Amino acid sequence: MKSSVETLSPTRVKLSVEVAFEELSPYIADAYKALASQINVPGFRKGKVPAAMVEQRVGRPAILDEAINAALPEFYGQAAREHTLLVIGRPVVDIKEFKDNEKLDFTIEVSVRPEVTLPDFSKITITVDNAEVTDADLDEQIDELRARFGTLHTVERATKTGDFVTVDLTARIDGEEVDGGKANDISYEVGSDRMIAGLDEALVGMSAGDTKTFTSQLVGQKDGESGDVEIRLKVVKERELPPVDDAFAKLASEFDTVAELKADFTERLTRLKKLEQGAQARDLLVEKLLADLTIEVPDDLVLEEVNNHLEGEGRMDDAVHRAEVDKETRDGIKSEFLLDSIVKAEDVQITEVELTDYLVRMSQRYGMGPEQFAQELQKAGQITQVIAEVTRAKALASVLGRISVVDKNGTKIELEDLRTPQAAAVEAAAE
C-alpha cells in the first residue's frame, strides 16, 4: 500500500491511498466465504459452496464490492497511522479507480486534531486572589454555626426574607391542575431560592392565612411550559439565633471561648483559600491559553454535536439557542484539544492508583460504593471519558508547577498540592 496526505486546512486532510491487488486477496477470499454462507445451492451445504459457483450466482462485482467495503477501514487506519494523524469525525471516501486484478485507488477526506503550539510555561505569570481571612468571612462562619443552634418561633406578622414558612402549593395550567402539581405542608426558608422560581418574591409580605397566585416556569413540563402556582400560607416562623459569647462557643464546638473558636475558623479558612488559589490558578491558566493560542475546530464536528444536542431538545429551528450551543460546543472542543496537546507534550500517563482514587472520591459524592460507581460508568460507556479527564488534570498539574503564581499583593504562591501529580489528577478531575 502506498499513501500520501494533503493538508486542506488546519483541521482537514485528504489521504490518497493506492492498494495493489494482491493486498486485497485476503479480503476477496473472505468475501467469497461470507457470500457462500448467504446463498443456497442444491447439493451443497450452506457455507461450502465453491467459489466459482458463488461468483456465478452473485457476480464478480458483488464479491469485489464486499471485499472493498471490508478492506477500506483497514487501509484507511493503516494510512492514518503511517502519517500519525489524529483523525476525528466521519471520513468521506471516494474510490477514484478500481481495476480488477490490478489496483484500487481511493481518497479519504477527514477532520483531524489541529497542531497546537504550546508556550514556554516558565514565562507565564498568573495572578490569583489573596488568601486573606476577613472579618466578614469569620462572621459568615459564625452565623452559619448560630443558625444550626437557632430556635424557631411562630410570629403573627408579614413574611420577610429569612423566615421559615409552612405552605400548600398547587400548580395549574389554563385553570387545570397539573398532574402531581399539588403539595401540602411544605416547610420552606424564604429567600433560599431552592424551589420554584418566583416563590421567594411571592411569599414576602404574605401573612398566615393569605392566598396568592403567581406565574412560574413549571419543572417537568414540555418545553419548560409556564403555569399558575397558588400559595396558601399556613404558618410563619422566625429563627432566633443564640448570642455570640463563650457559652455559645462551648455549646457549639470543642472550644471554651469565642476567641478560640474564631482562631480555629481562621486557620481552616486560610487552608481553604490557599487550595482555592490553586484551583483559580489552574482555571486562569486554561483561560489564558485558550485566549492566547489559535486552536482551530472542525466545523463538521461542531455541526454534528450541535444538531444532536438540539434534536434531543426538540429545538432544531431555534436560531438563537443554536448560536448559544454552537459557542459552548466550540469552546468545549477547544479546551479538549488544548488539554490533550498538553498531555501529549508532557507524555502523561495515569496509574491505576490515581484512577482508583478518582473513582473513590466521585462515588462518595454520589453516595455509592466505588465498585458500584465503576460499574455504572462501565454501563454508560464513560470509562474512557473518565480516564481522559484524570489524564488531562494530571498534565495540567504538571505545567502548573512551572508557571509563576502570585497573589494581588505580588506575593509568590507555591502550589505544592497541585505539583503532586496524583493529587492534582484526582482533585481537578473530580471538580
N, C-alpha and C positions, 0 to 999 in steps of 0.2 A: 504494500500500500504506500502511495505517495500522497503527501498533503502539504498544503500551503495555507497561510492565513493572511487576510486583508483586513486592515482596520478601517471600518466605515465611520466610526465615531468613538468617543472615549468609552462608550458603553455598548458598542455594537461591532461585531466582526463577521466576516464571511470566510468559511472554511471551504476550500476546494480539495476534493478527495478523488484520487484515481486508484481503482482496485483492479488488480489483474484477475483474470477469470479463474485461475487455479485457486485463488484465495476464497472464491465463492463456492468451491466444490463441496466443502462440508455442509454448507447451508442448503445447497441443492439436494444433497443426499438426505438431509433432514426433512426437506420439503416433500420429497417422494414418500418418505415414511409417514409423514403427517397426513398427506392426501390419501395414501393407501389405507389408512385406518378409517377414512370417511366414506369410502365407496364400497359397494357390494358387487362382487363378480362371482357368478356361479362357478363352483368348483374350487374356490379359494377362500381360505379363512380371512376374516377381516384383519387387515394389517399385514397380510402375507401376499398381497397382490404384487406380481412382478413389476419392476419399474417401467418396462416397455408398455405394459397394459395400462398402468396408471397414466402414462403420457398419452396413450391412445384415447383414454376416457376423458381426461380433463384438458388435455392440450399442453404443449410445451410452455406457452406464455403464462398459463396459470401457475405452473410449477416454478417458473422463474420469478414471478411476482411474489409468491410465497417465500422464496429464498431471499429475495432482495429486502422484503419487509422485515425479515428476521435479522438480516445482516447489517442493515443501516445503523441501528443503535450501537452495535458493537464497533463498527468502523468509525462512527461519529465520536464515541467515547475515546477510542484509541487516538484519534486525531486531536481531540481536545487535550488529552494528557500529554501528547507529544509537544504541543505548543504551550503547555502549562496555563491553559485558560480556565478561569473560574466562571463557568457558564451558569446562567440563571434564566428562568423563564422557559418558554416553549420554543424549540428550534423550528425553523421553516426550511423544509427540504425541497430541493429542486434537482431532479435527475436530468442531467444535461445530455448524457449519451450512454446508451447501453447496446453492446454488440454481443450477441450470443457467441460463446466460446472465445471471446476476445477480452472485453474490459467493461467496467462500469465507472462512469464519471458522474459525480454529483456534487452539489454545493449545499452548504447549510449556513443560513444566517441565524445568529443567536445573540442574545444580550449577554454581556459579561460584567463582572465586577470591575469598576474602574481602578486604575492605579492611583493610590493616594500617597502623595509625598509628605511624609511626616516631618515636623520641625525638630530642631535641636531642643529637647525638653529642658536641658540645663540652662537655657537662656530665657525661659519663661518665668514670670513672676505673677502670682495670683494673690489678690488682697481679699481677706476674709474679715468677718465681723470680730470685734473684740470679745474675749471670753470673760467679760466682767459681770459680776452678780450685783444687780442694783437693788435698792430698797423696794422697788416695785416688784421685782422678782420674788423677794422674800415675802412680801405682803400677799402675793398671789398664792404661794405655797401655804402660808399660814391660814389664809381664808379657805382654801380647799380642805385643810385639815379641820377647821372650825365647822365647815358645812357637814362633815361626817358625824360630828357630835352635836349638831343643832337639833332643836326640837320644833315640831310643827304645832301651831295653834290656830284654830278656826277664828276667822275675823269676819265682821259684818261691815264690809266696805267694798268699793270697786276694786277689781283686779288690777295689779300692776306687775311689771316685769320682775321675775324672781319669786313670785308666789307659786304655790302648788294648788292645783285645782282638780276637782273630780267632775268629769263631763260625760254626757251622752252625745255621740256623733251619728248623723245619718246623711249618707251621700245619695243625691238624686240627679238624674239626667232627664231633662224635659219633663220634670214632675214625677218620673217613675223611679222608685227606689232601686239603686244598683245592687246586683246580686253580691252578697257579702259586704254591703256597704253600711252596715249598722253595727255599732259597738257601744256598749253601756258601761258606766262606772270606770272610765279610764282615768288613771292618775297621771298628771302631766305637769311639768315645770314650765311655767310661762317664760318664753324667751330662749328656751333651749334649742328651738328650731329642729326638733327631732321627729316631727310627724308630718302633717300636711302643710304645704306651702300656703301662707296666709293665715294660719291658725293663731300664731302669736299675736299678730296685729288685731285680729278679730276679738281675742279674749281680753285685751287690755281695755279697761273701762267697764266691763261687764260685772254684774253683781249676782250673787246666788239667787237662782230662780229665773234669771233672764234667759231669753232665747234669741239667737241671732243666726242669720244665714249669710254666707259669703261664697264667692266663686273661686274654685281652685282646679288645677290640673289633677286628675284622679289617677293614682297609680294602678296599673294593671288594665287600663282601658286602651283600646285600639287607637294608635296614632296619638297617644297622650291626650285623649279627649277630656275636656273640662266639664265640670258639673257643679251643682249647688250643694254645699255642705252646711247642714243645720247643727248648731251647737246648743245644747241645753246645759247651762252651768248649774251644778248642784251644790258644790262646796268650794269655798276659798280659804286657803290656809297660808299663814305667814311663818317663815322659818326664823326662829330666834337663835342667834349664834352666841356661844359662850364667850366671855371676856378673855382677852389675851393676857393671862397672868401666869404665875408659876404653878398655880393649882391646875390650870388648863394643860400646861406642859406635862405635869405628872400624869394627868388623866389620859392624854392623847399620845404619849410617847414614853420612851425609857429614860427621859431626862427629867431633872429636878427643877430646872429653871428655863424661862423663855430664852435667855441668852444662850444656853447650851443647845436648845432646840434650833435656834437661828444659825448657830455656828455649824451644826450638822447639815442644815439645809444649804448653807453657803458652800460647804465642801462638796456636797452631792451635785449642786447646780454647776459648780466650776468644772467638775469632771464631765458633766453632760455637755456643757458648752464647748469644751475642748474637742469632744467627739463630734459635735456639730460643726466645728471648724473644719475637721477632716472631710465630712460629708459635703460641706459647702465648697471646699477646695476642689473636690472631685467634680461636682456639678459645674462649677465655674470653668474648670479646665476643659470639659467637654463642650461647654457653650462657646468658649473662646476658639477652640479648634474648629468647630462647625462654622463659626463666623469667618475665620481667617482662611480656611482651606477651601479650594474649589473641589467639590465632590459631585460628580455627575450621577444622575439617577436615570435608569432606563424608563422611558415613557410607557412602554408596553407593560412593564411590570407594575407600574403605578396604576395604569388604567385597569388592569385585571383586578388588582386588590380593591380599588375604589368601587368598581362595578359589583364585585362580590359583596362588599360592605353595604352598598346602597340597595342591592337586590334583597339582601336579608332584612333590611328595614322597610322594604316596600316604598323606597323614595328615589327611584331611578330618575325621575323627571324634576327633582328639586335641585335647581341650578345653584342656589346659594349654599345648600348643605353639601353639594358635590364639591364646591370650591373649598369648603372647610375640611372635608375628608381628604381631598387631594393634598392639601398642605400638610395635614397631620401624617399622611402616608409617606410623603416625600421626606419629611423631617425624620420620621422613624427609620426609613431605609438609609438615609444619610448617616444617621447615628450608628446603625449596624455596620455599614461599610467602614466607617471610621474606626470603630472598636475592633472589628475583625482585622483591619490593617495593623493596628497596634499588636494584636495577638500574634500575627504573622511576623512582625518586626521583632518582637520580644521573644518569639519562639516559645510561647507559653503552653504548658500542658497542666491539667489539673490531676490531682491524685484522688484515689478512692476515699481517703480520709476527708479531703475537702468537700467532695460531693456528699458524703455521708453527713458531715456537719451541717451542710446546707439543708439537706432533707430533714434532719432533726429539728432545726430551727423553724422551718416552714411548717412542719407537721404540728408543732406546738401552737403556732398561730391559728391553725385551722382546727385545733382540738382533736387531732388524730394521732395514732401511733405512727412512728416512722415507716414501718413496713406497710401499713395500710395506705399511707400517703404515697409511698413509692408505687404501690400497685395501682392507685387511682391515676397517677401520672402516666404509668405504662398504658393503661386502658385508653387514656385520652391522647396517646401518641405524643406526649410532651417531654419525654426524657431527653431527646436530642436538644430541644429548646433550653431545658434546664442546664445541661452541660455547657451549651453556648453562653448562657448568662453568667455562670460561675467563671468560665474561662475568660470572658471579656472583663469581668470585675477584677480578676487577678491581674490581667495585663494592665488595666488602668492603674491598679495599685502600684505596679512595678514602675510606671513612668512618673507617678505622683512622687515617688521617692527621689526623683531627680530635679523636680521643679523647685523654685523658691516660693515659699508661702509666708506672707507677712500679714499682721492684723492692721487695722486702720491707724494704729499708733506707730506703725513701722516696725514693730517687734517681730522678729523671725519666729515662725511656728514650726516645731518639729512634729511631723505626723508619724510618730513611731507606730501607732496602731495600724495605719494604712500601709506602712512599709513591711508589715508581716504579710506575705502573700496569702497565706491560708486564711488569716483573719479577715483580710480585705475581700477576698473572694466570697466568703460566707456572708459578711456583713453587707457589702454593697449589693450582691445579687439578691439578698433577702429583703431589701427595702422596697 
